[in-house]
Amino acid sequence: MQVSVPNKSGFGPADWFQTHNVPWSNLMWRHYAWIIWHYISAFGVMFAILSWAQECLILEAASTYKGWKGLLACGTGLALYWLLPHRMYYFFGDAAYSNAAPNQKDEWGVAAMAAFADAQGRKFTTTVVSGPQGHYRVAVPYPKLERPGVLPSWFEIQNVPYTYLYWRQWAWIIWHVLSGFGVMFAYLSWLQESEVLTNADDFKWRKGVLACGTGLVLYWLLPHRMYNFHDPEPLS
């Protein structure tokens, strides 16, 4: 099946940072739902970061900013969305369009599929890069991915090959760690308003630090091992 691969454009290196241009006019509502949800999530993360900055006395108090903090979170959330969710893909997955048909007139490269193995059995993964000559593929060897066998099999995943990941795979990890921070910051704020924890004036910068630590645990428990309910298990 012939697949049309959009060009890459914008700021940053094309091979590891840029993503293919989004075909806005061809998107379905559920595609837009993905974009809108991640932008709203980015707003929530930035609102939590700005609140933390206020409690650290880096920014002025909420009574001074009033509704402007929300507007600032909208703008910085848009930048955060563009930097991370807009270009991320799963750390066990392949880049978008890396499995597109390689026999197009404007495409050449070293691989005919998203993942392949050489004569020695080494696995390679690929990504598609756009350049003046058209689209071409970059292939990198992948280590053997195995489960350590320490945790229960229903919970454990294969070791993540951190030194082999592209920036856009790191973007997936960083984004979900930040999301974990935002969720835990909101949860700790709820505990403060419920008078389970001390109030913000006494807690100050410690709440953000606690949200960072518990958010990292939350990432490890859930996003680190999740996959879509209609997809097969990664690497299966």
C-alpha positions as CSV (number, residue, x, y, z in Angstrom):
1,M,0.0,0.0,0.0
2,Q,1.4,3.3,-1.1
3,V,1.5,5.9,1.7
4,S,2.1,9.6,1.2
5,V,4.7,10.8,3.7
6,P,4.4,14.5,4.6
7,N,7.5,16.6,4.6
8,K,9.2,17.9,7.8
9,S,9.5,21.6,8.4
10,G,10.0,24.1,11.2
11,F,12.7,24.6,13.8
12,G,15.4,22.1,14.9
13,P,17.2,19.2,13.3
14,A,15.1,17.2,10.9
15,D,16.4,13.8,11.9
16,W,15.9,13.7,15.7
17,F,13.6,16.7,16.6
18,Q,11.2,17.6,13.8
19,T,8.1,15.7,13.1
20,H,6.2,15.4,9.9
21,N,3.8,18.2,9.0
22,V,0.3,17.5,10.4
23,P,-2.4,17.1,7.7
24,W,-4.9,19.3,9.6
25,S,-7.6,19.2,7.0
26,N,-7.6,15.3,7.0
27,L,-7.8,14.8,10.8
28,M,-10.8,13.0,12.3
29,W,-12.5,14.3,15.5
30,R,-10.7,11.6,17.6
31,H,-7.3,12.9,16.2
32,Y,-8.3,16.4,17.4
33,A,-9.4,14.9,20.7
34,W,-5.8,13.6,21.2
35,I,-4.4,17.1,20.4
36,I,-6.9,18.9,22.6
37,W,-6.4,16.5,25.5
38,H,-2.6,16.9,25.5
39,Y,-2.8,20.7,25.2
40,I,-5.2,20.8,28.2
41,S,-2.8,18.5,30.1
42,A,0.1,20.8,29.2
43,F,-2.0,23.7,30.6
44,G,-2.5,21.8,33.9
45,V,1.3,21.0,34.1
46,M,2.3,24.6,33.6
47,F,-0.4,25.8,36.0
48,A,1.1,23.5,38.6
49,I,4.7,24.7,37.8
50,L,3.6,28.4,38.1
51,S,1.9,27.6,41.4
52,W,5.0,26.0,42.7
53,A,7.0,29.1,41.6
54,Q,4.6,31.2,43.6
55,E,5.0,29.1,46.7
56,C,8.8,29.3,46.3
57,L,8.4,33.1,46.2
58,I,9.9,33.1,42.7
59,L,6.7,34.7,41.4
60,E,4.3,37.0,43.2
61,A,1.4,35.7,45.2
62,A,-1.9,34.5,43.5
63,S,-3.7,37.6,44.8
64,T,-1.4,39.7,42.6
65,Y,-1.7,37.7,39.5
66,K,-5.4,37.0,39.8
67,G,-6.6,35.4,36.5
68,W,-3.4,36.2,34.7
69,K,-1.7,33.0,35.9
70,G,-4.2,31.0,33.9
71,L,-3.5,32.9,30.8
72,L,0.2,32.5,31.3
73,A,-0.3,28.8,31.7
74,C,-2.3,28.7,28.5
75,G,0.6,30.3,26.6
76,T,3.4,28.3,28.2
77,G,1.2,25.2,28.0
78,L,1.0,25.7,24.2
79,A,4.8,25.8,24.0
80,L,5.1,22.7,26.2
81,Y,2.6,20.9,24.0
82,W,4.6,21.8,20.9
83,L,7.9,20.8,22.5
84,L,6.8,17.4,23.9
85,P,3.4,15.8,23.0
86,H,3.4,17.2,19.5
87,R,6.5,15.1,18.5
88,M,6.6,12.2,21.0
89,Y,6.3,8.5,20.3
90,Y,6.4,5.4,22.6
91,F,9.9,4.3,23.7
92,F,9.2,0.7,22.5
93,G,7.6,2.0,19.3
94,D,8.9,3.2,15.9
95,A,8.7,6.7,14.5
96,A,5.7,7.8,12.6
97,Y,5.9,6.8,8.8
98,S,8.9,4.6,9.5
99,N,6.9,1.6,8.1
100,A,5.7,3.5,5.0
101,A,6.3,1.9,1.6
102,P,10.0,2.5,0.7
103,N,9.5,2.3,-3.1
104,Q,8.2,5.8,-3.5
105,K,9.9,8.0,-6.1
106,D,11.1,10.5,-3.5
107,E,12.3,8.0,-0.9
108,W,15.5,6.0,-0.6
109,G,17.4,4.5,2.3
110,V,18.8,1.5,4.1
111,A,15.6,-0.3,5.3
112,A,12.4,-1.6,3.9
113,M,10.4,-1.7,7.1
114,A,10.1,-0.1,10.5
115,A,12.1,-2.9,12.3
116,F,14.3,-5.6,10.8
117,A,17.1,-8.0,11.7
118,D,20.4,-8.5,9.9
119,A,22.1,-11.8,9.2
120,Q,23.6,-11.9,12.8
121,G,20.1,-11.5,14.3
122,R,20.6,-8.0,15.5
123,K,17.4,-5.9,15.5
124,F,17.3,-2.5,13.9
125,T,14.7,0.3,14.1
126,T,14.3,3.1,11.7
127,T,13.0,6.6,11.4
128,V,12.1,8.6,8.2
129,V,14.0,11.8,7.7
130,S,13.0,14.6,5.2
131,G,15.7,16.4,3.3
132,P,16.1,18.3,0.0
133,Q,16.4,15.0,-1.9
134,G,13.1,13.7,-0.4
135,H,12.5,11.2,2.3
136,Y,15.1,8.7,3.5
137,R,15.6,6.3,6.3
138,V,18.0,6.2,9.2
139,A,18.5,2.7,10.8
140,V,20.1,2.1,14.2
141,P,20.9,-1.2,16.0
142,Y,18.7,-2.1,18.9
143,P,19.9,-4.0,22.0
144,K,18.1,-7.2,23.0
145,L,15.2,-6.3,25.2
146,E,14.4,-8.7,28.0
147,R,12.4,-8.5,31.3
148,P,14.7,-8.6,34.4
149,G,12.5,-11.2,36.0
150,V,12.4,-9.4,39.3
151,L,8.8,-8.2,39.4
152,P,5.6,-10.2,38.6
153,S,5.3,-10.9,34.9
154,W,1.9,-9.2,34.6
155,F,3.5,-5.9,35.9
156,E,7.0,-6.0,34.6
157,I,8.1,-4.7,31.2
158,Q,11.3,-5.1,29.2
159,N,14.3,-2.9,30.1
160,V,14.1,0.4,28.3
161,P,17.2,1.0,26.0
162,Y,17.7,4.6,27.2
163,T,21.0,5.0,25.3
164,Y,19.3,4.1,22.0
165,L,16.3,6.3,22.2
166,Y,15.6,9.2,19.8
167,W,14.8,12.6,21.3
168,R,11.1,12.1,20.4
169,Q,11.0,8.9,22.4
170,W,12.6,10.8,25.3
171,A,9.9,13.4,24.8
172,W,7.3,10.6,25.6
173,I,9.1,9.8,28.9
174,I,9.7,13.5,29.9
175,W,6.1,14.4,29.1
176,H,4.6,11.6,31.2
177,V,6.9,12.4,34.1
178,L,5.8,16.0,34.0
179,S,2.2,14.9,33.8
180,G,2.8,12.8,36.9
181,F,4.2,15.9,38.7
182,G,1.1,17.9,37.7
183,V,-1.3,15.2,39.0
184,M,0.5,14.8,42.3
185,F,0.8,18.6,42.8
186,A,-3.0,18.9,42.3
187,Y,-3.5,16.0,44.7
188,L,-1.3,17.5,47.4
189,S,-3.1,20.9,46.9
190,W,-6.4,19.0,47.5
191,L,-4.9,17.5,50.7
192,Q,-4.0,21.0,51.9
193,E,-7.5,22.4,51.2
194,S,-8.9,19.3,53.1
195,E,-6.6,20.3,56.0
196,V,-4.9,16.9,55.8
197,L,-1.6,18.6,55.1
198,T,-0.3,21.9,56.4
199,N,-1.3,24.9,54.3
200,A,0.7,26.5,51.5
201,D,2.3,29.2,53.7
202,D,3.9,26.6,55.9
203,F,4.7,24.0,53.2
204,K,6.1,26.5,50.7
205,W,8.5,24.9,48.2
206,R,8.4,21.5,49.8
207,K,5.1,20.6,48.1
208,G,6.7,20.9,44.6
209,V,9.6,18.8,45.7
210,L,7.2,16.2,47.1
211,A,5.2,16.3,43.9
212,C,8.3,15.7,41.8
213,G,9.2,12.5,43.9
214,T,5.7,11.1,44.0
215,G,5.1,12.1,40.4
216,L,8.1,10.0,39.4
217,V,6.7,7.0,41.3
218,L,3.3,7.6,39.6
219,Y,5.0,7.6,36.2
220,W,6.8,4.4,37.0
221,L,3.6,2.7,38.1
222,L,1.3,3.7,35.3
223,P,2.6,5.5,32.1
224,H,5.9,3.6,32.1
225,R,4.1,0.3,31.5
226,M,0.9,1.3,29.8
227,Y,-0.3,0.7,26.2
228,N,-3.5,1.2,24.4
229,F,-6.4,-1.3,25.1
230,H,-6.8,-2.0,21.4
231,D,-3.0,-2.6,20.8
232,P,-1.0,-5.8,21.3
233,E,1.5,-5.9,24.1
234,P,4.7,-4.0,23.1
235,L,7.5,-6.3,21.7
236,S,5.1,-9.3,21.7
